[in-house]
Amino acid sequence: MDYATKNHGKVLILSHLIVVFKYWKKFFIPYGDEVKHRFEDIAIRSDFSFETMEADQDHIHCLVKSEAGIAPLAIVRR
């Protein structure tokens, strides 16, 4: 993973996000890859990227790399 070079320093901000689908357990299993592609499309249009992403039965684990000025809440909202 590469550090982002800013004025007088280097920055690496990684956030571990877990997206839980409470009532979607049976629905989510066959569509896990499709949801991962949708997340990646959102990241392409935004100021962050997914370093890794794994789908389980009812949730997705995401390791998100973002710029220094972006709050994790802003990433979740997008």
C-alpha positions in Angstrom: 0.0 0.0 0.0 1.3 3.3 -1.0 1.4 6.4 1.2 -0.1 9.6 -0.2 2.4 12.4 -0.2 1.1 15.7 1.1 3.0 19.0 1.7 5.4 17.9 4.4 4.3 14.4 5.2 3.0 11.1 4.0 -0.5 9.9 4.8 -2.0 6.4 4.7 -5.6 6.3 6.0 -7.2 2.8 6.0 -10.7 2.1 7.5 -12.2 -1.3 8.1 -15.9 -1.1 7.3 -18.4 -3.9 7.9 -21.6 -3.5 6.0 -24.3 -5.7 7.6 -27.5 -6.7 5.9 -29.7 -7.6 8.8 -32.7 -9.1 7.0 -31.1 -10.0 3.7 -29.3 -13.2 4.6 -31.2 -15.5 2.2 -31.3 -12.8 -0.5 -27.7 -11.7 -0.3 -25.9 -15.0 -0.7 -26.4 -15.3 -4.5 -25.8 -11.6 -5.2 -22.6 -11.0 -3.2 -20.4 -10.5 -6.3 -22.9 -8.0 -7.8 -22.9 -5.9 -4.6 -19.1 -5.9 -4.6 -19.1 -4.6 -8.1 -21.6 -1.8 -7.2 -19.3 -0.8 -4.3 -16.3 -0.6 -6.6 -18.3 1.5 -9.1 -19.1 4.0 -6.3 -15.4 4.1 -5.3 -14.3 4.9 -8.9 -16.6 7.9 -8.9 -15.4 9.0 -5.4 -12.2 9.9 -3.6 -11.5 6.5 -2.1 -10.7 3.0 -3.1 -11.3 -0.5 -1.8 -8.0 -2.3 -1.0 -9.8 -5.5 -0.2 -13.4 -6.6 0.0 -14.9 -10.0 1.1 -18.6 -10.9 1.1 -20.0 -13.3 3.6 -23.6 -14.5 4.1 -25.1 -11.4 5.5 -22.3 -8.8 5.5 -19.3 -7.4 3.6 -15.9 -6.5 5.1 -14.2 -3.6 3.3 -10.7 -2.2 3.8 -11.0 1.4 2.4 -8.1 3.7 1.5 -9.1 7.3 1.5 -7.8 10.9 1.4 -7.0 12.7 4.6 -9.9 15.1 4.3 -12.6 12.4 3.9 -14.4 11.2 7.1 -15.3 7.5 7.3 -19.0 8.6 7.7 -18.8 10.3 4.3 -17.6 7.1 2.7 -20.5 5.1 4.3 -23.0 7.7 3.1 -21.8 7.4 -0.5 
